[in-house]
Amino acid sequence: MSDAKGKLAIISGPSGVGKSTICRLVVNKLGAMLSVSATTRPKAASEIDGGDYYFILPEEFARRLEAGAFLEHAEVFGNWYGTPREPVEAALAEGRTVILEIDVQGGVQVKAKMPQAAMIFILPPSEDDLLKRIKSRGRGEDEQTLNRRLEKAQAEIAEGKKHYQYFVVNDVLEKAVDDVIGIIKEHK
């Protein structure tokens, strides 16, 4: 993909940090494409198949994985996620900016295949703030699940610091969005 004309930005961060909100605003301001991932996890009532994710059965995911249809894939909390290759490559070839909102392990996989990607990690202002955000997401999770999410978030932040090029603290949303846009525009 070294001949791609568009820009690719990988945006990662722990659960509850505001990645989705930042990505939506960046996409709107830049006219970029937000890649839609495939997942085997159940669809939430508020989610739209093909809009939020492509919700597919594990057998179909495995078939596509074997066929090389994903740029990256990962298992998260017992479910599989993957970025479909074709729409990303097509948009880049057209000169579009593409945003991948994926986890760290997926980001590392994509960067290995597409070294031109800008790797941007979103950080919370503090661990206390992150815990409040995780609790306020309204998923009705028990304390054990919340603690597991916080532990995963801490581990993901540590991994992000090892692999990512750019870091943006989501303290003030508008500033975080502007910072991400600036990184995308300046990244070579």
Secondary structure, 3 states (H helix, E strand, C coil): CCCCCCCEEEEECCCCCCHHHHHHHHHHHHCCEECCCEECCCCCCCCCECCCEEECCHHHHHHHHHCCCEEEEEEECCEEEEEEHHHHHHHHHCCCCEEEECCHHHHHHHHHHCCCCEEEEEECCCHHHHHHHHHHCCCCCCHHHHHHHHHHHHHHHHHHHHHCCEEEECCCHHHHHHHHHHHHHHCC
